[in-house]
Amino acid sequence: MGLTAQNTEGTSPASPRSTLHATHILGFEGIANNATGEISIQEHALRFQKGAASSGQTSIGQISVSSIENLFLGEEDKQVGGTTMAVGRAAAPYGGGRVIALFSHKKYDTLTLEYLDPDGRFHGAIFQLDKGEGSVLKNELAAEGTHVADAKDPAITEVTTEVRNVGAWSVEVERVDPGDVNIEPAFRVAIYENLLDELAKTKQFKHVFRSGDRNAGGPDLLILKTRVQKYTPGSETRRAVTTVSGATKLNVRSQLCTPDGQVVLERMVDGNVRFFGGNLRATHNLAHNVADSFKKSTLPARPLSSRE
């Protein structure tokens, strides 16, 4: 629980802060993806603790509330219970029962954060909470001064196109540009975070920098720009029921650019979830496909520095 002020004469007690059960989907530094734990606000910091304190096996991540640029609240519909491939037959006369999936579904809140670390690097984090509890945390963060954003806010979708006067071939991953597509903030953040992971796995680049990293520079930097071209939200529930509808689909234009804005490599890439799996898995598939397309391509030779 967060600390509360003492109730002394002539003053009002501070509102108690909630400690809520949550799942960390991705993006919070120091916490594994899909980890479950408790999220709370303590001493002007957003804190996530994985595991139970009584077990002695915990990990804690936290950021200053003042470092959060934007907060988005969304909703996700997920399959729960049963097993993915289990099927049954609905009762019907004369053996004409229809085959149905043995599952139920549940709605959750998704809390998406965009924040900067002390070096100015951009991060995105996504948490899943029980329905209604996302609003509780959103309101507490808003009371601390966090900007609660609308997904269609033009101030949020604007993307900086400035590039530094440097060379190539490390890569700085810029924030995802939604373009003219009405894409959920959680998907933009998930694409960005997954791109960082997948590009690092290819070992094609000397360094993979976050957007805004003050350490990015020198003669070996390319800028990765990603613009969403198409987005179909899809439905995990419909996919589980029918297996032929409800696909989540993404299509982006990915460009590797030189510091002066020249495009050295451009690819149109898809990322889909057609059958079983959560909607956000499409962002992992997309990022993997982007990184794979770069790995299979030939980049121009890195220009030599004056010392070289």
ABEGO torsion letter per residue (X at the ends): XBBBBBBBBGBBBBBBBBBBBBBBABGBBGBBBGBBEBBBBBGGBBBBBBEBAAAGBBBBBBBBAAABABBBBBBBBBBBEEBAABBBBBBBBGGABBBBBBBBBBBBBBBBBBBBBAAGBBBBBBBBBBBGAAAAAAAAAAAAGBBBBBAABAAAABBBABBBBBBOABBBBBBBBAEABBBBAAAAAAAAAAAAAAAAAAGABABBBBBGBAABEEAABBBBBBBBABBBAEBAAAAAAAGABGBBBBBBBBBBBBAAGBBABBBBBBBBBABBEBAAAAAAAAAAAAAAAAAABBBBBBBBBAAX
